[in-house]
Amino acid sequence: MTTGTNRIMDEFAKLMTDAAGAAQGVRKEIETAFNAQAERWLNSMDVVKREEFEAVREMAIKARDENEALAARIAALEARLAGEGH
C-alpha cells in the first residue's frame, strides 16, 4: 500500500509542478500583454518618456545657468559704462 500511496503522491507532486509552471507562463503572458497595452495607452496620450524628460530638463538647467551668467555680465558692463559716463 505504501508503494501505491507514494506513486499517487509522486503523480500529485508532478501535477502540481506542471500546474505551477503553467501558471508562471500565464502570468508572464498577462504581464507582457498588460505592458504592451499600457505602452500603447501612454503613447496615445503623448506622454514623454523619462529619458526624454531628463534630457529636456538638463537643457533647461544649462540654459538657465547661461542666462544667469549673461545677466551678470550685462550688469557688470552696464555698471562699467555708468562709471565711465560720470
PDB file with SEQRES, HELIX, SHEET and CRYST1 records, atoms N, CA, C and O in Angstrom:
SEQRES   1 A   86  MET THR THR GLY THR ASN ARG ILE MET ASP GLU PHE ALA          
SEQRES   2 A   86  LYS LEU MET THR ASP ALA ALA GLY ALA ALA GLN GLY VAL          
SEQRES   3 A   86  ARG LYS GLU ILE GLU THR ALA PHE ASN ALA GLN ALA GLU          
SEQRES   4 A   86  ARG TRP LEU ASN SER MET ASP VAL VAL LYS ARG GLU GLU          
SEQRES   5 A   86  PHE GLU ALA VAL ARG GLU MET ALA ILE LYS ALA ARG ASP          
SEQRES   6 A   86  GLU ASN GLU ALA LEU ALA ALA ARG ILE ALA ALA LEU GLU          
SEQRES   7 A   86  ALA ARG LEU ALA GLY GLU GLY HIS                              
HELIX    1 AA1 THR A    2  SER A   44  1                                  43    
HELIX    2 AA2 ARG A   50  GLY A   85  1                                  36    
CRYST1    1.000    1.000    1.000  90.00  90.00  90.00 P 1           1          
ATOM      1  N   MET A   1       0.820  -1.197   0.000  1.00  0.00           N  
ATOM      2  CA  MET A   1       0.000   0.000   0.000  1.00  0.00           C  
ATOM      3  C   MET A   1       0.863   1.259   0.000  1.00  0.00           C  
ATOM      4  O   MET A   1       0.479   2.281  -0.569  1.00  0.00           O  
ATOM      5  N   THR A   2       2.010   1.182   0.631  1.00  0.00           N  
ATOM      6  CA  THR A   2       2.900   2.329   0.674  1.00  0.00           C  
ATOM      7  C   THR A   2       3.371   2.697  -0.724  1.00  0.00           C  
ATOM      8  O   THR A   2       3.494   3.880  -1.043  1.00  0.00           O  
ATOM      9  N   THR A   3       3.636   1.701  -1.564  1.00  0.00           N  
ATOM     10  CA  THR A   3       4.081   1.962  -2.928  1.00  0.00           C  
ATOM     11  C   THR A   3       2.986   2.682  -3.704  1.00  0.00           C  
ATOM     12  O   THR A   3       3.267   3.621  -4.448  1.00  0.00           O  
ATOM     13  N   GLY A   4       1.762   2.255  -3.538  1.00  0.00           N  
ATOM     14  CA  GLY A   4       0.637   2.902  -4.213  1.00  0.00           C  
ATOM     15  C   GLY A   4       0.462   4.330  -3.742  1.00  0.00           C  
ATOM     16  O   GLY A   4       0.210   5.229  -4.544  1.00  0.00           O  
ATOM     17  N   THR A   5       0.593   4.539  -2.449  1.00  0.00           N  
ATOM     18  CA  THR A   5       0.463   5.882  -1.887  1.00  0.00           C  
ATOM     19  C   THR A   5       1.591   6.779  -2.385  1.00  0.00           C  
ATOM     20  O   THR A   5       1.363   7.936  -2.738  1.00  0.00           O  
ATOM     21  N   ASN A   6       2.814   6.236  -2.412  1.00  0.00           N  
ATOM     22  CA  ASN A   6       3.957   7.012  -2.905  1.00  0.00           C  
ATOM     23  C   ASN A   6       3.763   7.383  -4.369  1.00  0.00           C  
ATOM     24  O   ASN A   6       4.072   8.501  -4.780  1.00  0.00           O  
ATOM     25  N   ARG A   7       3.251   6.444  -5.150  1.00  0.00           N  
ATOM     26  CA  ARG A   7       3.040   6.710  -6.567  1.00  0.00           C  
ATOM     27  C   ARG A   7       1.985   7.805  -6.752  1.00  0.00           C  
ATOM     28  O   ARG A   7       2.138   8.687  -7.598  1.00  0.00           O  
ATOM     29  N   ILE A   8       0.935   7.740  -5.969  1.00  0.00           N  
ATOM     30  CA  ILE A   8      -0.109   8.765  -6.039  1.00  0.00           C  
ATOM     31  C   ILE A   8       0.466  10.124  -5.639  1.00  0.00           C  
ATOM     32  O   ILE A   8       0.186  11.136  -6.281  1.00  0.00           O  
ATOM     33  N   MET A   9       1.270  10.141  -4.579  1.00  0.00           N  
ATOM     34  CA  MET A   9       1.883  11.392  -4.129  1.00  0.00           C  
ATOM     35  C   MET A   9       2.853  11.923  -5.183  1.00  0.00           C  
ATOM     36  O   MET A   9       2.908  13.130  -5.421  1.00  0.00           O  
ATOM     37  N   ASP A  10       3.624  11.026  -5.819  1.00  0.00           N  
ATOM     38  CA  ASP A  10       4.544  11.444  -6.882  1.00  0.00           C  
ATOM     39  C   ASP A  10       3.774  12.036  -8.052  1.00  0.00           C  
ATOM     40  O   ASP A  10       4.171  13.064  -8.601  1.00  0.00           O  
ATOM     41  N   GLU A  11       2.687  11.401  -8.434  1.00  0.00           N  
ATOM     42  CA  GLU A  11       1.865  11.905  -9.537  1.00  0.00           C  
ATOM     43  C   GLU A  11       1.247  13.258  -9.175  1.00  0.00           C  
ATOM     44  O   GLU A  11       1.174  14.168 -10.001  1.00  0.00           O  
ATOM     45  N   PHE A  12       0.805  13.366  -7.923  1.00  0.00           N  
ATOM     46  CA  PHE A  12       0.226  14.627  -7.466  1.00  0.00           C  
ATOM     47  C   PHE A  12       1.283  15.742  -7.472  1.00  0.00           C  
ATOM     48  O   PHE A  12       1.004  16.863  -7.896  1.00  0.00           O  
ATOM     49  N   ALA A  13       2.482  15.430  -7.004  1.00  0.00           N  
ATOM     50  CA  ALA A  13       3.567  16.413  -6.990  1.00  0.00           C  
ATOM     51  C   ALA A  13       3.913  16.844  -8.414  1.00  0.00           C  
ATOM     52  O   ALA A  13       4.143  18.026  -8.667  1.00  0.00           O  
ATOM     53  N   LYS A  14       3.951  15.889  -9.340  1.00  0.00           N  
ATOM     54  CA  LYS A  14       4.240  16.207 -10.739  1.00  0.00           C  
ATOM     55  C   LYS A  14       3.139  17.100 -11.306  1.00  0.00           C  
ATOM     56  O   LYS A  14       3.421  18.067 -12.014  1.00  0.00           O  
ATOM     57  N   LEU A  15       1.906  16.779 -10.997  1.00  0.00           N  
ATOM     58  CA  LEU A  15       0.778  17.576 -11.460  1.00  0.00           C  
ATOM     59  C   LEU A  15       0.863  19.005 -10.921  1.00  0.00           C  
ATOM     60  O   LEU A  15       0.621  19.960 -11.659  1.00  0.00           O  
ATOM     61  N   MET A  16       1.203  19.154  -9.654  1.00  0.00           N  
ATOM     62  CA  MET A  16       1.326  20.483  -9.047  1.00  0.00           C  
ATOM     63  C   MET A  16       2.490  21.260  -9.668  1.00  0.00           C  
ATOM     64  O   MET A  16       2.381  22.464  -9.897  1.00  0.00           O  
ATOM     65  N   THR A  17       3.598  20.573  -9.940  1.00  0.00           N  
ATOM     66  CA  THR A  17       4.743  21.221 -10.577  1.00  0.00           C  
ATOM     67  C   THR A  17       4.371  21.709 -11.969  1.00  0.00           C  
ATOM     68  O   THR A  17       4.703  22.831 -12.351  1.00  0.00           O  
ATOM     69  N   ASP A  18       3.680  20.862 -12.723  1.00  0.00           N  
ATOM     70  CA  ASP A  18       3.233  21.254 -14.061  1.00  0.00           C  
ATOM     71  C   ASP A  18       2.259  22.432 -13.990  1.00  0.00           C  
ATOM     72  O   ASP A  18       2.329  23.352 -14.805  1.00  0.00           O  
ATOM     73  N   ALA A  19       1.359  22.398 -13.019  1.00  0.00           N  
ATOM     74  CA  ALA A  19       0.387  23.481 -12.862  1.00  0.00           C  
ATOM     75  C   ALA A  19       1.093  24.786 -12.499  1.00  0.00           C  
ATOM     76  O   ALA A  19       0.727  25.852 -12.993  1.00  0.00           O  
ATOM     77  N   ALA A  20       2.099  24.701 -11.640  1.00  0.00           N  
ATOM     78  CA  ALA A  20       2.848  25.897 -11.251  1.00  0.00           C  
ATOM     79  C   ALA A  20       3.590  26.469 -12.456  1.00  0.00           C  
ATOM     80  O   ALA A  20       3.640  27.686 -12.638  1.00  0.00           O  
ATOM     81  N   GLY A  21       4.161  25.601 -13.272  1.00  0.00           N  
ATOM     82  CA  GLY A  21       4.851  26.056 -14.480  1.00  0.00           C  
ATOM     83  C   GLY A  21       3.892  26.720 -15.445  1.00  0.00           C  
ATOM     84  O   GLY A  21       4.211  27.751 -16.037  1.00  0.00           O  
ATOM     85  N   ALA A  22       2.719  26.132 -15.607  1.00  0.00           N  
ATOM     86  CA  ALA A  22       1.712  26.711 -16.498  1.00  0.00           C  
ATOM     87  C   ALA A  22       1.238  28.060 -15.967  1.00  0.00           C  
ATOM     88  O   ALA A  22       1.056  29.005 -16.734  1.00  0.00           O  
ATOM     89  N   ALA A  23       1.040  28.147 -14.660  1.00  0.00           N  
ATOM     90  CA  ALA A  23       0.603  29.408 -14.052  1.00  0.00           C  
ATOM     91  C   ALA A  23       1.670  30.485 -14.242  1.00  0.00           C  
ATOM     92  O   ALA A  23       1.346  31.646 -14.495  1.00  0.00           O  
ATOM     93  N   GLN A  24       2.929  30.104 -14.121  1.00  0.00           N  
ATOM     94  CA  GLN A  24       4.030  31.053 -14.326  1.00  0.00           C  
ATOM     95  C   GLN A  24       4.024  31.557 -15.768  1.00  0.00           C  
ATOM     96  O   GLN A  24       4.216  32.748 -16.013  1.00  0.00           O  
ATOM     97  N   GLY A  25       3.807  30.661 -16.708  1.00  0.00           N  
ATOM     98  CA  GLY A  25       3.745  31.046 -18.117  1.00  0.00           C  
ATOM     99  C   GLY A  25       2.590  31.988 -18.394  1.00  0.00           C  
ATOM    100  O   GLY A  25       2.739  32.965 -19.128  1.00  0.00           O  
ATOM    101  N   VAL A  26       1.440  31.694 -17.809  1.00  0.00           N  
ATOM    102  CA  VAL A  26       0.263  32.553 -17.986  1.00  0.00           C  
ATOM    103  C   VAL A  26       0.522  33.924 -17.367  1.00  0.00           C  
ATOM    104  O   VAL A  26       0.153  34.947 -17.942  1.00  0.00           O  
ATOM    105  N   ARG A  27       1.149  33.944 -16.208  1.00  0.00           N  
ATOM    106  CA  ARG A  27       1.459  35.211 -15.543  1.00  0.00           C  
ATOM    107  C   ARG A  27       2.368  36.067 -16.423  1.00  0.00           C  
ATOM    108  O   ARG A  27       2.134  37.266 -16.574  1.00  0.00           O  
ATOM    109  N   LYS A  28       3.403  35.460 -17.004  1.00  0.00           N  
ATOM    110  CA  LYS A  28       4.314  36.218 -17.869  1.00  0.00           C  
ATOM    111  C   LYS A  28       3.590  36.714 -19.116  1.00  0.00           C  
ATOM    112  O   LYS A  28       3.834  37.829 -19.577  1.00  0.00           O  
ATOM    113  N   GLU A  29       2.710  35.898 -19.656  1.00  0.00           N  
ATOM    114  CA  GLU A  29       1.955  36.290 -20.846  1.00  0.00           C  
ATOM    115  C   GLU A  29       1.032  37.473 -20.538  1.00  0.00           C  
ATOM    116  O   GLU A  29       0.938  38.416 -21.323  1.00  0.00           O  
ATOM    117  N   ILE A  30       0.359  37.415 -19.400  1.00  0.00           N  
ATOM    118  CA  ILE A  30      -0.529  38.509 -18.987  1.00  0.00           C  
ATOM    119  C   ILE A  30       0.282  39.779 -18.734  1.00  0.00           C  
ATOM    120  O   ILE A  30      -0.127  40.872 -19.126  1.00  0.00           O  
ATOM    121  N   GLU A  31       1.423  39.629 -18.081  1.00  0.00           N  
ATOM    122  CA  GLU A  31       2.274  40.780 -17.793  1.00  0.00           C  
ATOM    123  C   GLU A  31       2.760  41.438 -19.087  1.00  0.00           C  
ATOM    124  O   GLU A  31       2.766  42.665 -19.197  1.00  0.00           O  
ATOM    125  N   THR A  32       3.161  40.637 -20.049  1.00  0.00           N  
ATOM    126  CA  THR A  32       3.610  41.165 -21.340  1.00  0.00           C  
ATOM    127  C   THR A  32       2.476  41.894 -22.051  1.00  0.00           C  
ATOM    128  O   THR A  32       2.672  42.982 -22.591  1.00  0.00           O  
ATOM    129  N   ALA A  33       1.295  41.292 -22.050  1.00  0.00           N  
ATOM    130  CA  ALA A  33       0.139  41.919 -22.702  1.00  0.00           C  
ATOM    131  C   ALA A  33      -0.226  43.229 -22.005  1.00  0.00           C  
ATOM    132  O   ALA A  33      -0.535  44.221 -22.665  1.00  0.00           O  
ATOM    133  N   PHE A  34      -0.189  43.230 -20.684  1.00  0.00           N  
ATOM    134  CA  PHE A  34      -0.509  44.441 -19.927  1.00  0.00           C  
ATOM    135  C   PHE A  34       0.494  45.552 -20.229  1.00  0.00           C  
ATOM    136  O   PHE A  34       0.110  46.698 -20.459  1.00  0.00           O  
ATOM    137  N   ASN A  35       1.788  45.203 -20.227  1.00  0.00           N  
ATOM    138  CA  ASN A  35       2.817  46.208 -20.509  1.00  0.00           C  
ATOM    139  C   ASN A  35       2.664  46.783 -21.914  1.00  0.00           C  
ATOM    140  O   ASN A  35       2.824  47.986 -22.116  1.00  0.00           O  
ATOM    141  N   ALA A  36       2.356  45.930 -22.877  1.00  0.00           N  
ATOM    142  CA  ALA A  36       2.166  46.402 -24.253  1.00  0.00           C  
ATOM    143  C   ALA A  36       0.963  47.341 -24.333  1.00  0.00           C  
ATOM    144  O   ALA A  36       1.028  48.381 -24.989  1.00  0.00           O  
ATOM    145  N   GLN A  37      -0.124  46.979 -23.672  1.00  0.00           N  
ATOM    146  CA  GLN A  37      -1.322  47.825 -23.678  1.00  0.00           C  
ATOM    147  C   GLN A  37      -1.052  49.150 -22.968  1.00  0.00           C  
ATOM    148  O   GLN A  37      -1.480  50.205 -23.437  1.00  0.00           O  
ATOM    149  N   ALA A  38      -0.350  49.100 -21.848  1.00  0.00           N  
ATOM    150  CA  ALA A  38      -0.027  50.327 -21.113  1.00  0.00           C  
ATOM    151  C   ALA A  38       0.849  51.242 -21.964  1.00  0.00           C  
ATOM    152  O   ALA A  38       0.652  52.457 -21.973  1.00  0.00           O  
ATOM    153  N   GLU A  39       1.813  50.666 -22.678  1.00  0.00           N  
ATOM    154  CA  GLU A  39       2.679  51.476 -23.540  1.00  0.00           C  
ATOM    155  C   GLU A  39       1.879  52.106 -24.679  1.00  0.00           C  
ATOM    156  O   GLU A  39       2.089  53.272 -25.014  1.00  0.00           O  
ATOM    157  N   ARG A  40       0.961  51.339 -25.274  1.00  0.00           N  
ATOM    158  CA  ARG A  40       0.112  51.897 -26.335  1.00  0.00           C  
ATOM    159  C   ARG A  40      -0.730  53.046 -25.791  1.00  0.00           C  
ATOM    160  O   ARG A  40      -0.872  54.085 -26.436  1.00  0.00           O  
ATOM    161  N   TRP A  41      -1.284  52.849 -24.605  1.00  0.00           N  
ATOM    162  CA  TRP A  41      -2.126  53.876 -23.995  1.00  0.00           C  
ATOM    163  C   TRP A  41      -1.312  55.144 -23.714  1.00  0.00           C  
ATOM    164  O   TRP A  41      -1.762  56.250 -24.009  1.00  0.00           O  
ATOM    165  N   LEU A  42      -0.117  54.980 -23.146  1.00  0.00           N  
ATOM    166  CA  LEU A  42       0.723  56.141 -22.852  1.00  0.00           C  
ATOM    167  C   LEU A  42       1.147  56.849 -24.133  1.00  0.00           C  
ATOM    168  O   LEU A  42       1.192  58.079 -24.175  1.00  0.00           O  
ATOM    169  N   ASN A  43       1.456  56.089 -25.173  1.00  0.00           N  
ATOM    170  CA  ASN A  43       1.830  56.701 -26.450  1.00  0.00           C  
ATOM    171  C   ASN A  43       0.665  57.485 -27.042  1.00  0.00           C  
ATOM    172  O   ASN A  43       0.868  58.538 -27.647  1.00  0.00           O  
ATOM    173  N   SER A  44      -0.547  56.981 -26.872  1.00  0.00           N  
ATOM    174  CA  SER A  44      -1.713  57.692 -27.405  1.00  0.00           C  
ATOM    175  C   SER A  44      -1.988  58.977 -26.622  1.00  0.00           C  
ATOM    176  O   SER A  44      -2.635  59.893 -27.131  1.00  0.00           O  
ATOM    177  N   MET A  45      -1.505  59.040 -25.408  1.00  0.00           N  
ATOM    178  CA  MET A  45      -1.700  60.224 -24.564  1.00  0.00           C  
ATOM    179  C   MET A  45      -0.574  61.244 -24.764  1.00  0.00           C  
ATOM    180  O   MET A  45      -0.587  62.299 -24.130  1.00  0.00           O  
ATOM    181  N   ASP A  46       0.385  60.952 -25.620  1.00  0.00           N  
ATOM    182  CA  ASP A  46       1.543  61.820 -25.858  1.00  0.00           C  
ATOM    183  C   ASP A  46       2.322  62.100 -24.574  1.00  0.00           C  
ATOM    184  O   ASP A  46       2.780  63.222 -24.357  1.00  0.00           O  
ATOM    185  N   VAL A  47       2.468  61.097 -23.737  1.00  0.00           N  
ATOM    186  CA  VAL A  47       3.250  61.214 -22.514  1.00  0.00           C  
ATOM    187  C   VAL A  47       4.718  61.004 -22.880  1.00  0.00           C  
ATOM    188  O   VAL A  47       5.056  60.054 -23.586  1.00  0.00           O  
ATOM    189  N   VAL A  48       5.591  61.895 -22.396  1.00  0.00           N  
ATOM    190  CA  VAL A  48       7.008  61.760 -22.723  1.00  0.00           C  
ATOM    191  C   VAL A  48       7.650  60.674 -21.871  1.00  0.00           C  
ATOM    192  O   VAL A  48       7.229  60.405 -20.746  1.00  0.00           O  
ATOM    193  N   LYS A  49       8.673  60.064 -22.438  1.00  0.00           N  
ATOM    194  CA  LYS A  49       9.415  59.050 -21.694  1.00  0.00           C  
ATOM    195  C   LYS A  49      10.339  59.746 -20.703  1.00  0.00           C  
ATOM    196  O   LYS A  49      10.699  60.909 -20.883  1.00  0.00           O  
ATOM    197  N   ARG A  50      10.707  59.034 -19.680  1.00  0.00           N  
ATOM    198  CA  ARG A  50      11.559  59.578 -18.621  1.00  0.00           C  
ATOM    199  C   ARG A  50      12.881  60.103 -19.188  1.00  0.00           C  
ATOM    200  O   ARG A  50      13.355  61.167 -18.790  1.00  0.00           O  
ATOM    201  N   GLU A  51      13.470  59.349 -20.120  1.00  0.00           N  
ATOM    202  CA  GLU A  51      14.748  59.751 -20.703  1.00  0.00           C  
ATOM    203  C   GLU A  51      14.609  61.084 -21.444  1.00  0.00           C  
ATOM    204  O   GLU A  51      15.474  61.954 -21.343  1.00  0.00           O  
ATOM    205  N   GLU A  52      13.510  61.231 -22.187  1.00  0.00           N  
ATOM    206  CA  GLU A  52      13.277  62.478 -22.920  1.00  0.00           C  
ATOM    207  C   GLU A  52      13.084  63.640 -21.954  1.00  0.00           C  
ATOM    208  O   GLU A  52      13.600  64.736 -22.172  1.00  0.00           O  
ATOM    209  N   PHE A  53      12.336  63.388 -20.886  1.00  0.00           N  
ATOM    210  CA  PHE A  53      12.102  64.423 -19.883  1.00  0.00           C  
ATOM    211  C   PHE A  53      13.418  64.863 -19.256  1.00  0.00           C  
ATOM    212  O   PHE A  53      13.667  66.059 -19.106  1.00  0.00           O  
ATOM    213  N   GLU A  54      14.261  63.901 -18.888  1.00  0.00           N  
ATOM    214  CA  GLU A  54      15.539  64.223 -18.252  1.00  0.00           C  
ATOM    215  C   GLU A  54      16.439  65.010 -19.203  1.00  0.00           C  
ATOM    216  O   GLU A  54      17.141  65.926 -18.773  1.00  0.00           O  
ATOM    217  N   ALA A  55      16.426  64.661 -20.495  1.00  0.00           N  
ATOM    218  CA  ALA A  55      17.252  65.381 -21.473  1.00  0.00           C  
ATOM    219  C   ALA A  55      16.808  66.836 -21.576  1.00  0.00           C  
ATOM    220  O   ALA A  55      17.642  67.742 -21.577  1.00  0.00           O  
ATOM    221  N   VAL A  56      15.510  67.063 -21.663  1.00  0.00           N  
ATOM    222  CA  VAL A  56      14.992  68.435 -21.752  1.00  0.00           C  
ATOM    223  C   VAL A  56      15.247  69.183 -20.447  1.00  0.00           C  
ATOM    224  O   VAL A  56      15.539  70.379 -20.459  1.00  0.00           O  
ATOM    225  N   ARG A  57      15.137  68.488 -19.337  1.00  0.00           N  
ATOM    226  CA  ARG A  57      15.400  69.104 -18.030  1.00  0.00           C  
ATOM    227  C   ARG A  57      16.844  69.594 -17.955  1.00  0.00           C  
ATOM    228  O   ARG A  57      17.102  70.709 -17.501  1.00  0.00           O  
ATOM    229  N   GLU A  58      17.782  68.760 -18.399  1.00  0.00           N  
ATOM    230  CA  GLU A  58      19.192  69.150 -18.401  1.00  0.00           C  
ATOM    231  C   GLU A  58      19.427  70.352 -19.316  1.00  0.00           C  
ATOM    232  O   GLU A  58      20.201  71.249 -18.981  1.00  0.00           O  
ATOM    233  N   MET A  59      18.764  70.368 -20.465  1.00  0.00           N  
ATOM    234  CA  MET A  59      18.890  71.508 -21.382  1.00  0.00           C  
ATOM    235  C   MET A  59      18.374  72.782 -20.722  1.00  0.00           C  
ATOM    236  O   MET A  59      18.981  73.844 -20.861  1.00  0.00           O  
ATOM    237  N   ALA A  60      17.261  72.681 -20.006  1.00  0.00           N  
ATOM    238  CA  ALA A  60      16.681  73.846 -19.334  1.00  0.00           C  
ATOM    239  C   ALA A  60      17.604  74.351 -18.225  1.00  0.00           C  
ATOM    240  O   ALA A  60      17.768  75.559 -18.053  1.00  0.00           O  
ATOM    241  N   ILE A  61      18.200  73.435 -17.481  1.00  0.00           N  
ATOM    242  CA  ILE A  61      19.131  73.834 -16.416  1.00  0.00           C  
ATOM    243  C   ILE A  61      20.334  74.557 -17.019  1.00  0.00           C  
ATOM    244  O   ILE A  61      20.766  75.590 -16.508  1.00  0.00           O  
ATOM    245  N   LYS A  62      20.870  74.004 -18.110  1.00  0.00           N  
ATOM    246  CA  LYS A  62      22.018  74.633 -18.773  1.00  0.00           C  
ATOM    247  C   LYS A  62      21.646  76.020 -19.299  1.00  0.00           C  
ATOM    248  O   LYS A  62      22.418  76.967 -19.150  1.00  0.00           O  
ATOM    249  N   ALA A  63      20.467  76.143 -19.913  1.00  0.00           N  
ATOM    250  CA  ALA A  63      20.020  77.434 -20.441  1.00  0.00           C  
ATOM    251  C   ALA A  63      19.842  78.444 -19.312  1.00  0.00           C  
ATOM    252  O   ALA A  63      20.200  79.612 -19.462  1.00  0.00           O  
ATOM    253  N   ARG A  64      19.291  78.003 -18.189  1.00  0.00           N  
ATOM    254  CA  ARG A  64      19.113  78.908 -17.047  1.00  0.00           C  
ATOM    255  C   ARG A  64      20.464  79.383 -16.516  1.00  0.00           C  
ATOM    256  O   ARG A  64      20.640  80.563 -16.216  1.00  0.00           O  
ATOM    257  N   ASP A  65      21.418  78.452 -16.403  1.00  0.00           N  
ATOM    258  CA  ASP A  65      22.751  78.826 -15.924  1.00  0.00           C  
ATOM    259  C   ASP A  65      23.417  79.825 -16.872  1.00  0.00           C  
ATOM    260  O   ASP A  65      24.029  80.798 -16.431  1.00  0.00           O  
ATOM    261  N   GLU A  66      23.291  79.575 -18.176  1.00  0.00           N  
ATOM    262  CA  GLU A  66      23.859  80.501 -19.159  1.00  0.00           C  
ATOM    263  C   GLU A  66      23.171  81.863 -19.081  1.00  0.00           C  
ATOM    264  O   GLU A  66      23.825  82.900 -19.196  1.00  0.00           O  
ATOM    265  N   ASN A  67      21.862  81.858 -18.887  1.00  0.00           N  
ATOM    266  CA  ASN A  67      21.104  83.108 -18.766  1.00  0.00           C  
ATOM    267  C   ASN A  67      21.570  83.906 -17.549  1.00  0.00           C  
ATOM    268  O   ASN A  67      21.741  85.123 -17.629  1.00  0.00           O  
ATOM    269  N   GLU A  68      21.772  83.225 -16.435  1.00  0.00           N  
ATOM    270  CA  GLU A  68      22.239  83.905 -15.225  1.00  0.00           C  
ATOM    271  C   GLU A  68      23.636  84.482 -15.435  1.00  0.00           C  
ATOM    272  O   GLU A  68      23.926  85.593 -14.992  1.00  0.00           O  
ATOM    273  N   ALA A  69      24.504  83.724 -16.112  1.00  0.00           N  
ATOM    274  CA  ALA A  69      25.865  84.209 -16.377  1.00  0.00           C  
ATOM    275  C   ALA A  69      25.830  85.430 -17.294  1.00  0.00           C  
ATOM    276  O   ALA A  69      26.551  86.401 -17.069  1.00  0.00           O  
ATOM    277  N   LEU A  70      24.997  85.378 -18.319  1.00  0.00           N  
ATOM    278  CA  LEU A  70      24.880  86.519 -19.234  1.00  0.00           C  
ATOM    279  C   LEU A  70      24.295  87.740 -18.525  1.00  0.00           C  
ATOM    280  O   LEU A  70      24.734  88.864 -18.767  1.00  0.00           O  
ATOM    281  N   ALA A  71      23.321  87.530 -17.662  1.00  0.00           N  
ATOM    282  CA  ALA A  71      22.732  88.644 -16.907  1.00  0.00           C  
ATOM    283  C   ALA A  71      23.789  89.296 -16.022  1.00  0.00           C  
ATOM    284  O   ALA A  71      23.820  90.519 -15.888  1.00  0.00           O  
ATOM    285  N   ALA A  72      24.654  88.485 -15.419  1.00  0.00           N  
ATOM    286  CA  ALA A  72      25.719  89.033 -14.578  1.00  0.00           C  
ATOM    287  C   ALA A  72      26.711  89.830 -15.425  1.00  0.00           C  
ATOM    288  O   ALA A  72      27.161  90.897 -15.006  1.00  0.00           O  
ATOM    289  N   ARG A  73      27.054  89.327 -16.604  1.00  0.00           N  
ATOM    290  CA  ARG A  73      27.971  90.052 -17.495  1.00  0.00           C  
ATOM    291  C   ARG A  73      27.362  91.381 -17.938  1.00  0.00           C  
ATOM    292  O   ARG A  73      28.047  92.403 -17.964  1.00  0.00           O  
ATOM    293  N   ILE A  74      26.079  91.363 -18.285  1.00  0.00           N  
ATOM    294  CA  ILE A  74      25.401  92.598 -18.705  1.00  0.00           C  
ATOM    295  C   ILE A  74      25.392  93.609 -17.565  1.00  0.00           C  
ATOM    296  O   ILE A  74      25.652  94.794 -17.776  1.00  0.00           O  
ATOM    297  N   ALA A  75      25.093  93.142 -16.366  1.00  0.00           N  
ATOM    298  CA  ALA A  75      25.074  94.042 -15.209  1.00  0.00           C  
ATOM    299  C   ALA A  75      26.456  94.643 -14.981  1.00  0.00           C  
ATOM    300  O   ALA A  75      26.575  95.829 -14.677  1.00  0.00           O  
ATOM    301  N   ALA A  76      27.497  93.832 -15.127  1.00  0.00           N  
ATOM    302  CA  ALA A  76      28.861  94.337 -14.944  1.00  0.00           C  
ATOM    303  C   ALA A  76      29.207  95.356 -16.026  1.00  0.00           C  
ATOM    304  O   ALA A  76      29.806  96.390 -15.732  1.00  0.00           O  
ATOM    305  N   LEU A  77      28.836  95.076 -17.265  1.00  0.00           N  
ATOM    306  CA  LEU A  77      29.106  96.017 -18.359  1.00  0.00           C  
ATOM    307  C   LEU A  77      28.331  97.317 -18.177  1.00  0.00           C  
ATOM    308  O   LEU A  77      28.869  98.398 -18.418  1.00  0.00           O  
ATOM    309  N   GLU A  78      27.077  97.223 -17.756  1.00  0.00           N  
ATOM    310  CA  GLU A  78      26.277  98.427 -17.518  1.00  0.00           C  
ATOM    311  C   GLU A  78      26.882  99.265 -16.395  1.00  0.00           C  
ATOM    312  O   GLU A  78      26.919 100.493 -16.470  1.00  0.00           O  
ATOM    313  N   ALA A  79      27.355  98.584 -15.354  1.00  0.00           N  
ATOM    314  CA  ALA A  79      27.974  99.306 -14.237  1.00  0.00           C  
ATOM    315  C   ALA A  79      29.250  99.992 -14.711  1.00  0.00           C  
ATOM    316  O   ALA A  79      29.534 101.128 -14.331  1.00  0.00           O  
ATOM    317  N   ARG A  80      30.012  99.295 -15.539  1.00  0.00           N  
ATOM    318  CA  ARG A  80      31.249  99.876 -16.068  1.00  0.00           C  
ATOM    319  C   ARG A  80      30.953 101.095 -16.955  1.00  0.00           C  
ATOM    320  O   ARG A  80      31.630 102.120 -16.865  1.00  0.00           O  
ATOM    321  N   LEU A  81      29.940 100.967 -17.806  1.00  0.00           N  
ATOM    322  CA  LEU A  81      29.553 102.086 -18.674  1.00  0.00           C  
ATOM    323  C   LEU A  81      29.034 103.266 -17.859  1.00  0.00           C  
ATOM    324  O   LEU A  81      29.319 104.422 -18.174  1.00  0.00           O  
ATOM    325  N   ALA A  82      28.281 102.970 -16.824  1.00  0.00           N  
ATOM    326  CA  ALA A  82      27.745 104.037 -15.972  1.00  0.00           C  
ATOM    327  C   ALA A  82      28.881 104.742 -15.247  1.00  0.00           C  
ATOM    328  O   ALA A  82      28.828 105.955 -15.046  1.00  0.00           O  
ATOM    329  N   GLY A  83      29.902 103.998 -14.855  1.00  0.00           N  
ATOM    330  CA  GLY A  83      31.058 104.588 -14.171  1.00  0.00           C  
ATOM    331  C   GLY A  83      31.892 105.436 -15.103  1.00  0.00           C  
ATOM    332  O   GLY A  83      32.460 106.443 -14.679  1.00  0.00           O  
ATOM    333  N   GLU A  84      31.976 105.055 -16.356  1.00  0.00           N  
ATOM    334  CA  GLU A  84      32.750 105.822 -17.329  1.00  0.00           C  
ATOM    335  C   GLU A  84      32.011 107.089 -17.741  1.00  0.00           C  
ATOM    336  O   GLU A  84      32.637 108.078 -18.122  1.00  0.00           O  
ATOM    337  N   GLY A  85      30.714 107.062 -17.668  1.00  0.00           N  
ATOM    338  CA  GLY A  85      29.910 108.205 -18.092  1.00  0.00           C  
ATOM    339  C   GLY A  85      29.989 109.372 -17.139  1.00  0.00           C  
ATOM    340  O   GLY A  85      29.727 110.506 -17.540  1.00  0.00           O  
ATOM    341  N   HIS A  86      30.335 109.136 -15.909  1.00  0.00           N  
ATOM    342  CA  HIS A  86      30.364 110.234 -14.923  1.00  0.00           C  
ATOM    343  C   HIS A  86      31.659 110.904 -14.880  1.00  0.00           C  
ATOM    344  O   HIS A  86      31.842 111.843 -14.105  1.00  0.00           O  
TER     345      HIS A  86                                                      
END                                                                             
